[in-house]
C-alpha cells in the first residue's frame, strides 16, 4: 500500500519503456585527451540489447513478470526490508517451500521457487556478499556470481522476463555504485552471449534509482554520441568476457587456445575448469604428443608413497580404536552431575533442519569438574548427532577465567574426536565474545583447528542467531537473555520457550 492506504496497482513489465526508447541527454562534443585510457568502447551501442532491458523505480512485488529476484541470506530467511516484503506478498507458502525444499543457498548462488500470491510466477533467491574492504576482490567475485547465477537460472528455465532487484544491500555494507557496475556489466555480457531472454527489468528504489541512471549508460549506451562521451568514465576493471572482476594473480595462461582446445558452452566451461583445478591438470600440448604424465614413474618414489599411505592408514586405525574406547566409556558413565549443570544440550534445529547443540560457558566449572569425565560426556551428547550436518552455539556470556578449560585440553579433545565431528560441523556461533575469547579462538583455529576456522562466527547479540535458527527452537538461559537485553536492548522477538526454560 502507499502512504494513503491505497493498494498500489500491478505493473505489467511489458508496458515499461525499454532502455532503447528512453531520452538520451545532450552530450557536449569533446575531443579525447591525449592521455585517454581507451580509444574504443568495450560496450558499444547495441540497440538489440537496449531493447531487452528496462529501468523501473517501484515495488518489485507489484511487477507482473515471469520471475522476480529476492536478495536474502544463506538460510533463505532474511529479515531485510525487500525480502520480508516479498514473503508477505507471496504468502506463507513461499517460506514453507524455502525451508522444506530449497534448504538454504550459498553466497553467490541462486535458487528458484514458485511465486504463489505474487504477480510473478517465480521467485529467484540469491545471496549477496557481506562487504569488507580487506576482502574487496572476494566480495566483487561473489556479487558477480550472484547476478550471473540468476541469469543462468532465467535461461535454464526459459523465463522470458525477470525483475532484477539490487542484490547488494546497504545492510551488508556493499558500496551501491560499485554494486551497480557489477550488476549492469554482468547482465550486458550475458545478453551478448544469449539472445533468448526477452526482458530484464532493473528494479530500483530510493537512492539506487539515481545511481542506476548514472551508471546504466556506461554499459548500455543508447547512441554513438553517448558511447564516445562516456568511454573514459568506465572503471579500470570492466571484468572479463563474462563481466567477472579480473584478479591479476589468477591470470596465468600459456596460450589463448591450447592445442586440442574445443569450443565449449558456458556450463561446459565451468565443469572443465573445476575438473582441471581439482585434478591439477598440466597442459603438455606444447612439448609433444606424449605427455610426461604418461611415463611409468620413479619406482623409489612409488615405494615411498606406499609406505606413507601405510603409515597414514595405521594412524587412522589407531585413532579409531582410541575413540571407540572413549565411546564405550561414554555409554556406561553416570553423567547425572553434569546433566544438572545444563552446560551442554541439544536445542531444536535450525532453518535447514540441522540439530543445534548449545554450550553454556558460564556453566562449565573447570575446577569442580573431572575433565576426563567432561570429555566422555561431550562424546555421549554429540556422537549420535554428528553423523549428519549440525551446528554449535557457544554462549560465552559472563564467562570468567574459571570457566575456561586449558588450551591443551581443547587441543587433545579436537584431535581425539572422530573426523565426522569436524566434517559435519557447519557453523560454530560464539555469542557475546570478549576480546580475549576472539584472540584465543583465532589462535586455536589458526594453529590447531584450521579445518573449522571458516565455520566460526562471532555474534554480539542473540538476535543475530535468528537469521539461522527459529527463536522457538532455542533454549537460552535467563541470565544470557538479561545480559543481552541490557547490552542490545529489546530489539528482537523473545521466544516463549526461553521463559519456559528460565531456570537454566
C-alpha positions as CSV (number, residue, x, y, z in Angstrom):
1,X,0.0,0.0,0.0
2,X,1.0,3.6,-0.5
3,X,1.1,6.1,2.5
4,X,-2.6,6.9,1.9
5,X,-3.5,3.2,2.4
6,X,-4.4,2.7,-1.3
7,X,-3.2,-0.6,-2.8
8,X,-0.6,0.0,-5.5
9,X,-1.6,-1.3,-8.9
10,X,0.0,-4.2,-10.6
11,X,2.5,-3.1,-13.2
12,X,2.8,-5.2,-16.4
13,X,6.6,-5.5,-17.2
14,X,5.8,-5.5,-21.0
15,X,4.3,-2.0,-20.7
16,X,7.5,-0.5,-19.3
17,X,9.6,1.6,-21.7
18,X,12.7,-0.2,-22.9
19,X,16.0,1.4,-22.4
20,X,16.3,2.0,-26.2
21,X,13.3,4.3,-26.2
22,X,14.3,6.4,-23.2
23,X,15.6,10.0,-23.7
24,X,19.3,10.5,-24.2
25,X,20.9,13.5,-22.5
26,X,22.5,16.1,-24.8
27,X,26.2,15.5,-24.5
28,X,28.7,18.2,-25.4
29,X,31.1,17.1,-28.1
30,X,34.6,16.9,-26.8
31,X,37.9,15.7,-28.2
32,X,39.6,12.8,-26.5
33,X,42.5,13.9,-24.3
34,X,46.0,12.8,-25.4
35,X,46.3,10.6,-22.2
36,X,42.9,8.9,-22.9
37,X,42.8,5.4,-21.4
38,X,40.6,4.0,-24.2
39,X,40.2,4.7,-27.8
40,X,37.5,2.1,-28.3
41,X,34.5,1.5,-26.1
42,X,34.3,-2.2,-24.9
43,X,30.5,-1.7,-24.5
44,X,29.5,-0.3,-27.9
45,X,25.9,0.7,-28.9
46,X,23.7,-2.4,-29.3
47,X,20.1,-1.4,-29.8
48,X,19.1,-5.1,-29.8
49,X,20.4,-5.3,-26.2
50,X,18.9,-1.9,-25.2
51,X,15.5,-3.2,-26.3
52,X,15.8,-6.1,-23.9
53,X,16.4,-4.0,-20.7
54,X,14.4,-1.5,-18.7
55,X,15.0,0.6,-15.7
56,X,12.0,0.9,-13.3
57,X,11.6,2.5,-9.9
58,X,8.9,0.8,-7.9
59,X,7.9,-2.1,-5.7
60,X,9.1,-5.4,-7.1
61,X,6.2,-7.3,-5.6
62,X,3.9,-5.3,-7.9
63,X,5.7,-6.2,-11.0
64,X,3.9,-8.6,-13.4
65,X,6.8,-10.5,-14.9
66,X,7.7,-14.2,-15.3
67,X,10.1,-14.0,-12.3
68,X,11.4,-11.6,-9.8
69,X,14.6,-11.8,-7.8
70,X,14.8,-11.8,-4.0
71,X,18.1,-10.9,-2.2
72,X,18.3,-12.9,1.0
73,X,20.6,-14.7,3.3
74,X,22.0,-18.3,3.2
75,X,19.2,-19.7,5.2
76,X,16.6,-18.0,2.9
77,X,15.1,-16.3,6.0
78,X,16.4,-12.8,5.6
79,X,14.8,-10.1,7.7
80,X,15.7,-7.5,5.1
81,X,13.1,-5.0,4.0
82,X,12.8,-6.3,0.5
83,X,12.8,-10.0,1.4
84,X,10.2,-9.5,4.1
85,X,8.0,-7.6,1.6
86,X,8.3,-10.4,-1.0
87,X,7.4,-13.1,1.6
88,X,4.5,-11.0,2.9
89,X,3.1,-10.6,-0.7
90,X,3.7,-14.2,-1.7
91,X,2.1,-15.7,1.5
92,X,3.4,-18.3,3.9
93,X,3.7,-21.0,1.2
94,X,6.9,-19.3,0.0
95,X,8.6,-19.6,3.3
96,X,7.5,-23.2,3.6
97,X,9.0,-24.1,0.2
98,X,12.2,-22.3,1.1
99,X,12.6,-24.3,4.3
100,X,11.4,-27.7,3.2
101,X,12.6,-27.9,-0.4
102,X,15.3,-25.3,-1.2
103,X,17.3,-26.0,2.0
104,X,19.4,-22.9,2.0
105,X,21.5,-21.1,-0.6
106,X,25.2,-20.3,-0.5
107,X,26.6,-16.8,-1.1
108,X,26.9,-16.2,-4.8
109,X,24.4,-18.9,-5.8
110,X,20.7,-18.7,-6.7
111,X,17.7,-21.0,-6.4
112,X,14.2,-20.7,-7.8
113,X,10.8,-21.2,-6.1
114,X,7.2,-20.6,-7.0
115,X,5.7,-17.1,-6.7
116,X,2.4,-18.1,-5.1
117,X,0.4,-14.9,-4.5
118,X,2.8,-12.6,-6.2
119,X,2.1,-11.4,-9.8
120,X,5.3,-13.1,-10.8
121,X,5.2,-16.8,-11.4
122,X,8.5,-17.5,-9.9
123,X,11.0,-16.0,-7.3
124,X,14.7,-16.4,-7.8
125,X,16.5,-16.2,-4.5
126,X,20.2,-15.2,-4.3
127,X,22.6,-14.4,-1.6
128,X,24.9,-11.4,-2.0
129,X,28.2,-11.0,-0.1
130,X,29.0,-9.0,3.0
131,X,31.5,-6.3,2.1
132,X,34.8,-5.8,3.8
133,X,37.4,-3.6,2.3
134,X,40.1,-6.1,3.2
135,X,38.3,-8.8,1.1
136,X,37.1,-6.5,-1.7
137,X,38.0,-8.8,-4.5
138,X,36.2,-11.8,-2.8
139,X,33.1,-9.6,-2.4
140,X,33.2,-8.5,-6.0
141,X,33.5,-12.0,-7.3
142,X,30.7,-13.2,-5.1
143,X,28.4,-10.4,-6.2
144,X,29.2,-11.2,-9.9
145,X,28.4,-14.8,-9.2
146,X,25.0,-13.8,-7.7
147,X,23.9,-11.9,-10.7
148,X,25.3,-14.5,-13.2
149,X,23.7,-17.3,-11.3
150,X,20.3,-15.5,-11.5
151,X,20.7,-15.0,-15.2
152,X,21.7,-18.7,-15.7
153,X,18.5,-19.8,-14.0
154,X,16.5,-17.4,-16.2
155,X,18.0,-19.1,-19.3
156,X,17.8,-22.6,-17.9
157,X,14.1,-22.3,-17.1
158,X,13.4,-20.4,-20.3
159,X,12.0,-17.5,-18.4
160,X,11.2,-14.7,-20.9
161,X,11.4,-11.9,-18.4
162,X,12.8,-11.2,-15.0
163,X,12.6,-8.3,-12.5
164,X,16.1,-7.9,-11.1
165,X,16.4,-6.2,-7.7
166,X,19.5,-4.6,-6.3
167,X,21.3,-7.7,-4.8
168,X,24.0,-5.7,-3.0
169,X,22.4,-4.1,0.1
170,X,23.5,-1.4,2.5
171,X,22.7,-3.8,5.3
172,X,25.6,-5.9,4.1
173,X,27.8,-2.9,3.6
174,X,28.3,-3.1,-0.2
175,X,29.0,0.3,-1.9
176,X,25.9,0.9,-4.0
177,X,27.7,2.4,-7.0
178,X,30.3,-0.4,-7.2
179,X,27.5,-2.9,-7.0
180,X,25.6,-1.2,-9.9
181,X,28.7,-1.5,-12.1
182,X,28.9,-5.3,-11.5
183,X,25.2,-5.8,-12.0
184,X,24.9,-3.9,-15.3
185,X,28.0,-5.2,-16.9
186,X,27.2,-8.8,-15.9
187,X,23.8,-8.6,-17.4
188,X,25.2,-6.9,-20.5
189,X,27.8,-9.6,-21.1
190,X,25.2,-12.3,-20.5
191,X,22.8,-10.8,-23.1
192,X,25.6,-10.5,-25.6
193,X,26.0,-14.3,-25.5
194,X,22.4,-15.5,-25.0
195,X,19.7,-13.8,-27.1
196,X,16.8,-16.0,-25.9
197,X,15.9,-13.6,-23.0
198,X,13.2,-11.0,-23.9
199,X,13.3,-8.6,-21.0
200,X,15.4,-7.8,-17.9
201,X,13.9,-5.1,-15.7
202,X,16.4,-3.4,-13.3
203,X,14.1,-2.7,-10.3
204,X,15.4,0.1,-8.1
205,X,14.1,2.2,-5.2
206,X,15.2,5.3,-3.4
207,X,18.8,6.3,-3.9
208,X,19.6,3.4,-6.2
209,X,17.5,5.0,-8.9
210,X,19.9,7.9,-9.3
211,X,22.9,5.6,-9.2
212,X,21.5,3.3,-11.9
213,X,20.5,6.2,-14.1
214,X,24.1,7.4,-13.9
215,X,25.8,4.0,-14.4
216,X,23.5,2.3,-16.9
217,X,24.5,4.4,-20.0
218,X,28.1,3.2,-19.5
219,X,27.2,-0.4,-20.2
220,X,24.1,0.3,-22.4
221,X,24.9,3.4,-24.4
222,X,21.9,4.5,-26.5
223,X,23.6,6.2,-29.3
224,X,27.1,6.7,-30.7
225,X,27.5,10.1,-29.1
226,X,26.7,8.7,-25.6
227,X,29.1,5.8,-26.3
228,X,32.0,8.1,-27.2
229,X,31.3,10.6,-24.5
230,X,31.3,8.0,-21.7
231,X,34.1,5.7,-22.8
232,X,36.6,7.1,-20.3
233,X,34.0,7.2,-17.5
234,X,34.2,3.4,-17.3
235,X,36.2,2.0,-14.4
236,X,39.6,0.4,-14.9
237,X,38.3,-3.0,-14.2
238,X,35.5,-3.8,-16.6
239,X,35.7,-7.5,-16.0
240,X,36.4,-10.3,-18.4
241,X,34.3,-11.6,-21.3
242,X,31.6,-12.5,-18.7
243,X,31.8,-9.3,-16.7
244,X,33.6,-11.1,-13.8
245,X,36.1,-8.9,-11.9
246,X,39.6,-9.6,-13.1
247,X,42.1,-10.8,-10.5
248,X,45.6,-10.4,-11.9
249,X,47.1,-13.2,-9.7
250,X,44.8,-15.7,-11.4
251,X,45.7,-14.6,-15.0
252,X,48.4,-17.3,-15.6
253,X,47.9,-18.7,-19.1
254,X,50.3,-20.2,-21.5
255,X,48.3,-19.6,-24.7
256,X,44.8,-18.4,-25.6
257,X,43.8,-21.7,-27.2
258,X,46.0,-24.6,-26.5
259,X,46.3,-27.4,-29.0
260,X,43.2,-29.7,-28.8
261,X,41.1,-26.9,-27.3
262,X,37.4,-27.2,-28.2
263,X,34.7,-24.6,-28.1
264,X,32.6,-25.0,-25.0
265,X,29.3,-23.6,-24.0
266,X,29.1,-21.8,-20.6
267,X,28.3,-24.9,-18.4
268,X,31.0,-27.0,-20.0
269,X,33.5,-24.2,-19.4
270,X,32.7,-24.2,-15.7
271,X,32.8,-28.0,-15.4
272,X,36.1,-28.3,-17.2
273,X,37.7,-25.5,-15.2
274,X,36.6,-27.1,-12.0
275,X,37.8,-30.5,-13.1
276,X,41.2,-29.0,-14.1
277,X,41.6,-27.3,-10.7
278,X,40.5,-30.4,-8.8
279,X,43.0,-32.7,-10.6
280,X,45.8,-30.2,-11.1
281,X,46.0,-31.0,-14.8
282,X,49.2,-30.0,-16.5
283,X,48.8,-29.0,-20.2
284,X,51.7,-30.7,-22.0
285,X,50.5,-29.9,-25.5
286,X,53.4,-27.6,-26.2
287,X,56.1,-30.4,-25.6
288,X,54.8,-33.0,-28.0
289,X,52.1,-35.7,-28.3
290,X,53.4,-37.9,-25.4
291,X,52.8,-36.2,-22.0
292,X,55.3,-36.8,-19.3
293,X,52.4,-37.9,-17.1
294,X,52.1,-41.0,-19.2
295,X,55.5,-42.3,-18.1
296,X,55.7,-45.2,-15.7
297,X,57.2,-43.1,-12.9
298,X,60.0,-43.4,-10.3
299,X,59.8,-46.8,-8.6
300,X,61.6,-45.4,-5.4
301,X,59.1,-42.6,-5.2
302,X,56.2,-45.0,-5.6
303,X,57.6,-47.2,-2.8
304,X,57.8,-44.1,-0.5
305,X,54.3,-43.2,-1.4
306,X,53.1,-46.7,-0.5
307,X,54.9,-46.5,2.9
308,X,53.4,-43.1,3.6
309,X,50.0,-44.5,2.8
310,X,50.5,-47.4,5.1
311,X,51.6,-45.2,7.9
312,X,48.6,-43.0,7.4
313,X,46.3,-45.9,7.5
314,X,47.8,-47.3,10.7
315,X,47.4,-43.8,12.3
316,X,43.8,-43.8,11.2
317,X,43.1,-47.2,12.7
318,X,44.8,-46.3,16.0
319,X,42.8,-43.1,16.2
320,X,39.6,-45.1,15.7
321,X,40.5,-47.5,18.4
322,X,41.1,-44.7,20.9
323,X,37.8,-43.0,20.0
324,X,35.9,-46.3,20.3
325,X,37.3,-46.8,23.9
326,X,36.1,-43.3,24.8
327,X,32.7,-44.0,23.2
328,X,32.3,-47.2,25.3
329,X,33.0,-45.2,28.4
330,X,30.6,-42.5,27.4
331,X,27.8,-45.1,27.1
332,X,28.4,-46.5,30.6
333,X,29.3,-43.5,32.7
334,X,26.9,-41.8,35.1
335,X,26.6,-38.2,34.0
336,X,23.8,-37.1,36.3
337,X,26.0,-34.4,38.0
338,X,27.0,-32.9,34.6
339,X,23.5,-33.0,33.3
340,X,22.3,-30.9,36.2
341,X,24.7,-28.2,35.3
342,X,23.0,-27.7,31.9
343,X,26.2,-26.8,30.2
344,X,25.7,-28.9,27.1
345,X,22.4,-29.9,25.4
346,X,20.7,-30.2,22.1
347,X,18.2,-27.4,21.4
348,X,16.0,-28.0,18.4
349,X,17.1,-27.5,14.8
350,X,17.9,-24.5,12.6
351,X,16.0,-23.5,9.4
352,X,17.9,-26.1,7.4
353,X,16.8,-28.9,9.8
354,X,20.3,-29.3,11.3
355,X,20.5,-30.1,15.0
356,X,21.6,-27.2,17.2
357,X,23.9,-28.0,20.2
358,X,24.2,-25.3,22.9
359,X,27.2,-25.0,25.1
360,X,26.8,-22.6,28.1
361,X,30.3,-21.3,29.0
362,X,29.4,-20.0,32.4
363,X,28.1,-23.4,33.5
364,X,31.4,-25.1,32.7
365,X,33.1,-25.1,36.1
366,X,36.7,-26.2,35.4
367,X,37.8,-26.5,39.0
368,X,34.8,-28.6,40.0
369,X,34.7,-30.9,37.0
370,X,36.6,-34.1,36.1
371,X,37.9,-33.1,32.7
372,X,38.1,-36.7,31.5
373,X,34.5,-37.2,32.5
374,X,33.6,-34.0,30.7
375,X,35.2,-35.4,27.5
376,X,33.1,-38.6,27.8
377,X,30.0,-36.5,28.4
378,X,30.8,-34.4,25.3
379,X,31.1,-37.6,23.2
380,X,27.9,-39.0,24.8
381,X,25.9,-36.0,23.8
382,X,27.3,-35.4,20.3
383,X,28.1,-38.9,18.9
384,X,24.6,-39.5,17.9
385,X,24.2,-36.0,16.4
386,X,27.4,-35.6,14.3
387,X,26.6,-38.3,11.8
388,X,24.9,-35.6,9.8
389,X,25.2,-31.8,9.5
390,X,24.9,-29.9,12.8
391,X,25.7,-26.5,14.3
392,X,27.0,-25.4,17.7
393,X,26.0,-22.3,19.7
394,X,28.6,-21.4,22.3
395,X,27.2,-18.8,24.8
396,X,30.3,-17.0,26.2
397,X,28.1,-14.7,28.2
398,X,29.6,-13.6,31.5
399,X,32.2,-16.4,31.4
400,X,35.3,-15.9,33.5
401,X,38.7,-17.5,33.8
402,X,37.3,-20.3,36.0
403,X,35.0,-21.3,33.1
404,X,37.8,-21.6,30.6
405,X,39.5,-25.0,30.1
406,X,43.2,-25.2,29.4
407,X,44.2,-24.8,25.7
408,X,46.0,-28.1,25.9
409,X,42.6,-29.8,26.9
410,X,40.9,-28.3,23.8
411,X,43.7,-29.5,21.6
412,X,43.5,-33.0,22.9
413,X,39.7,-33.0,22.6
414,X,39.9,-31.8,19.0
415,X,42.4,-34.5,18.0
416,X,40.6,-37.2,19.9
417,X,37.1,-36.9,18.3
418,X,36.2,-38.7,15.1
419,X,36.6,-36.8,11.8
420,X,32.8,-36.7,11.4
421,X,32.8,-34.0,14.2
422,X,34.9,-31.7,12.1
423,X,33.4,-32.6,8.7
424,X,29.7,-32.3,9.6
425,X,30.1,-29.2,11.7
426,X,28.6,-26.5,9.5
427,X,28.7,-23.5,11.8
428,X,30.1,-22.6,15.3
429,X,28.4,-19.5,16.7
430,X,30.1,-17.7,19.6
431,X,27.7,-15.3,21.3
432,X,28.8,-12.4,23.4
433,X,32.6,-13.0,22.8
434,X,35.2,-11.0,24.7
435,X,38.3,-9.6,23.0
436,X,40.3,-12.4,24.8
437,X,37.9,-15.0,23.6
438,X,38.4,-13.8,20.0
439,X,42.2,-13.9,20.4
440,X,42.1,-17.5,21.8
441,X,39.7,-18.7,19.1
442,X,41.9,-17.2,16.4
443,X,45.0,-18.8,17.8
444,X,43.3,-22.2,18.2
445,X,41.6,-22.2,14.8
446,X,44.8,-21.0,13.1
447,X,47.3,-23.4,14.6
448,X,45.3,-26.4,15.7
449,X,41.8,-26.5,14.2
450,X,42.2,-24.9,10.8
451,X,39.5,-27.1,9.3
452,X,36.8,-25.3,11.2
453,X,38.3,-21.8,11.0
454,X,35.9,-20.6,8.3
455,X,32.9,-22.0,10.2
456,X,33.4,-19.8,13.3
457,X,31.1,-16.7,13.6
458,X,31.2,-14.1,16.4
459,X,27.8,-12.7,17.3
460,X,27.4,-9.7,19.5
461,X,23.8,-10.4,20.3
462,X,21.2,-13.2,20.5
463,X,19.1,-11.6,17.7
464,X,21.7,-12.5,15.1
465,X,21.1,-16.2,15.8
466,X,17.6,-15.7,14.5
467,X,18.8,-15.4,10.9
468,X,19.5,-19.1,11.1
469,X,17.5,-20.5,14.0
470,X,13.8,-20.0,14.8
471,X,13.7,-18.4,18.3
472,X,11.3,-21.1,19.5
473,X,13.9,-23.7,18.7
474,X,16.4,-22.2,21.1
475,X,16.6,-22.8,24.8
476,X,18.5,-19.8,26.2
477,X,19.4,-19.4,29.9
478,X,17.7,-16.4,31.7
479,X,21.0,-14.7,32.6
480,X,22.0,-14.7,28.9
481,X,18.8,-13.0,27.9
482,X,19.0,-10.5,30.7
483,X,22.6,-9.6,29.7
484,X,21.7,-9.4,26.0
485,X,18.7,-7.1,26.8
486,X,20.9,-4.8,28.8
487,X,23.6,-4.7,26.1
488,X,21.5,-4.7,23.0
489,X,18.0,-3.7,24.1
490,X,14.8,-5.5,23.4
491,X,15.0,-5.1,19.6
492,X,14.1,-8.7,18.6
493,X,11.4,-11.3,19.3
494,X,11.9,-13.2,22.5
495,X,10.6,-16.7,22.1
496,X,8.2,-18.2,24.6
497,X,10.5,-21.2,25.1
498,X,13.0,-19.0,26.8
499,X,10.6,-18.3,29.6
500,X,9.7,-22.0,29.9
501,X,13.4,-22.7,30.4
502,X,14.2,-19.6,32.6
503,X,15.7,-21.8,35.3
504,X,18.6,-22.9,33.1
